[in-house]
């Protein structure tokens, strides 16, 4: 009989966000505290979902132990084949880093924004490069690294912890960086690209 395990990384990330929320509340930054709480809630909901389960045996068909999954490798469901596979969380292809506003709808919320994406997008059935290509079609400038000039941080499952921490730090300092989760980015893609 197959055994399943949760990946507890999400719980640790949620715990860190809740601690940051308490500190922000104590410093009188209620909006920042509420943002941290909302993100922690999302992580805990994801933790409790079936998408976060990995199989402890039968590595041959693509599952691995949660405890054996190194930092940037994930067991995910392949939307094309409906089977589970291991996906490396690699860099976005450089062709998507060139801004192209020629066919973009200027009313979309990403138009001429500086965007950084992080994580994987199995929940919406897209690869990182597919999301990057869509962001490019929306007329945004996609960067690989976070910076104070960025406008939007798009988070999939398991965004880079250092990127997320830096964005949250800048937001707590008053920078207006919007965080968009994978469900919201899919809604934007469907509405403005189709």
N, C-alpha and C positions, 0 to 999 in steps of 0.2 A: 504494500500500500504506500502511496506517495505521501510525503510529509511536506507541509508548507510553512514558510516563515515570513514574518514582516521585516521590512528593512526599517530599522529604528532611527535612521538618520533624520527622517522627517520629525520625529518626536523631539530629538535634540535641537533641531532648528526651531521648532515651535516654542520650546522652552526658552531658548535664547531670545526669541522675539517677545515673549511675555515678560522676560526680565527687562528688556529694553523698554517695553511699554510702561512698566512700573517706574523706571528711572525717568522717562519722559513725563509721566503724570506728576511725579514728585517735583520736577522742574517747571511745572505749569504748562507743558506742551500737550494739551489734551488731544488736538488733532493728530499729532504724531503718535501718541499712545493708542488712539483708536485705529490708526493705520496698522500699527504693529499687531494689535489684537486681531484685526481682520485677516492679516496674513498668517498669523498663528492658527487661526480657525481653519483657513484653507489647507494648511499643512496637515492638521489633525484629521480633517475630513479625507484628505488624500491617503493618509496613513491607514484609515479604517476601510478604504475602498479595496475592491478586488484587484485593481490595477497595481497595488503595492505588494501583492503576494508573489513570492518566488518559490519554486519547487526545490526541495532539498536534495532530491536524487534525480537520476535520469538526465544527466547533463547532455547526453547525445542529442536530445530533441530541443535543446536551446535554453534550458533552465539552469540556474545556479543557485547556491545557497546565498541568502541575503548577506550573511556574514562574510562570504567570500567575494562579494562584488566590490572591486576596487573603486576608488572615488569617482571615476568618470566613465564607468561601463555599466550598462543597465540591461536587465531582462525585461523586454517589452513585447507587446502583442503587435505583430505585423498586420496592418489593416488589409493589405492585399491578399494575404494567404490565410488570415485568421489563425495563424499559429504563432507561437512564442519564439523569440529569437534574442540574441545578444546584440546590442547596438553600442558601438563606441560613440562617445560624445566628443566628436572632433570639431575642428575649426570650420567655420562657414567658408564656402568656396569664395575666393576673392572676386569672382565676376559679379557677385551680388553687392559688393561694397561700392560700386559706382552709382552715383545718384542719377536717376532718369525721371524727369518730370514730364516728358513729352506726351504720354498717354494717361497721366494720372488725373483723377478728378480732384480739383483744388478744394473741394468742400470736405474731403475726407480728413479725419483727425490726425493722420500721419503725414499729410502733405507738407513737404519742406521741413520736416522735423528731423532731429538727430536721434537715432534709435539704436539701442543695443539690445540684443536678444541673448538669452541664456537658458539652458536646460534642454529638455527633449519634449516633443509634442505628440506623444502617442495617444493622449486622451482625445485629441481632435483628428487623429489619423494622418498627420503630416510629419515630414522629416524637417530637420533644421534648415536644410537648403531650400525646401519648398516654402517654408515660412519666410526665409530671407528673400527669395525671389518675389514673393507677394509683397513684402515690405518695400522692395525696390519698385515694383509696379505702382505702389501707392504714392510714389514720389518722395520717399524718405531717404535720408542719408544714413546708411547702416554702418555702424562701427563695430569692431570686435571688442574693444575695451571701453570700460566706463570712463567718463570724464565729466567735469563740471559743466561742460557745454551741452551735454545730452539733454533731451527733452523727455524721452520715453524709454522705460526699461520693460521689455517684454519678457515675461517669465514663463517657462514651461515647467515640466516636472524636474525637480532637483537642479535649480539654477546654481551657478557657481557661488559657493558660500562667501568668497571674498568679494565678488562683485556685488552680491546682495547686501553684504555688510556695509560696503562703501556707499552704495546708493542710499541705504537707510541712514547712514551717518550724515550725508549731505542733506537729505530731507529734514533731518532733525535740526540742522543748521539753517533751515529756511529755503534751501534751493527747491525750485518747483520742478521736480522730476516725477512724472506720472508713471505709476507701475500698472501694467496691463497684463492680465493672466492669459493663458492660452485660449480659454473659452471666448474672452472678449476679442482677442486678435482674430479668431476665426469668424466672429460676427462681423467685424470690420471688413475682412477679406471677402466674405460672402456678399456683403452689401455693396461694396465699391468695385469689386472685380468680378464676382459672380462665379 
